[in-house]
């Protein structure tokens, strides 16, 4: 049994909505009491439809959002209530890759400055060393040093995501939250980015929380898969087991939505009956 790098116990994040029900403010239970751990060097995928709480969960782990209840441990340290100042020493060890490679890059900064910024913020190494690290990191993600003086708008979506990945790698983190890193990209480019993440994960021994709404995307990269529905994890298993014999009805529905490569083979999609429940008024069961 490998040791856990990240551990989450009964984690909750509620947002208070404007509505008042029976004199009480309504809570949107974005994350509603989930527990899991991610082992060192493992890729755990968190899958579910948009609005199920998976991105919120990723942001809680990195303490970008504050926790309503429960606890988060990173490498044995309790991060749940650390103040900003106390979080600083953990920040460089955990990074995020965003869904939208365009929105997450500053259009006024050259790509080189964007990638190097986390190293400056965390005061890692001298300027000369940072320059060396920049050139090395850029090469690892399949970009070239001469592209570093250009601006984000000069790059394609796939290249911009490579820039985002390089930025996340710059501080030598141990843990990366990849928040739907390929969902904004062309299908032909998605595989390239997933393969890149696979290679980097092996080379640097990274631990990943890979967030996605699409089962076919996580099939290749995951060790284990957790399925999230209305703020709760409804099923969690090794990738092989989950794809072979999904237990929860919602997991089965997600899996049956995977497109089948052979056009002659029409798969019967599972249709979930009934209305989509609201995260404010969660049904029991």
Number of C-alpha atoms within 10 A of each C-alpha: 4 9 12 18 19 21 19 21 15 14 23 23 24 18 13 13 11 9 11 11 9 7 7 8 12 17 18 19 23 23 29 23 18 18 16 17 16 22 18 18 20 22 24 27 29 27 27 25 15 12 16 22 24 30 23 18 26 21 16 22 24 23 20 11 13 16 20 17 16 16 19 25 17 21 15 12 13 13 18 22 13 13 10 11 7 11 15 13 10 15 16 21 17 21 24 22 23 21 21 19 23 18 10 13 22 14 14 11 15 16 27 22 18 21 25 24 17 19 22 16 11 13 12 15 12 11 13 9 10 19 14 11 18 23 17 16 24 24 13 18 21 12 17 13 13 9 14 19 12 14 19 23 14 12 15 13 19 20 18 21 26 23 27 25 28 26 27 26 31 23 25 17 19 20 28 23 26 23 22 22 26 25 16 15 19 11 11 9 13 17 15 13 20 17 13 16 20 16 14 16 20 12 10 13 15 20 24 28 23 24 27 25 21 17 22 14 22 22 16 13 20 21 17 20 27 23 25 24 23 25 26 21 22 16 17 21 17 14 20 14 13 21 16 10 11 19 15 13 13 19 24 17 15 22 19 16 17 14 13 12 8 8 8 7 8 10 13 8 14 14 11 12 6 6 6 8 10 12 19 16 11 12 9 4 3
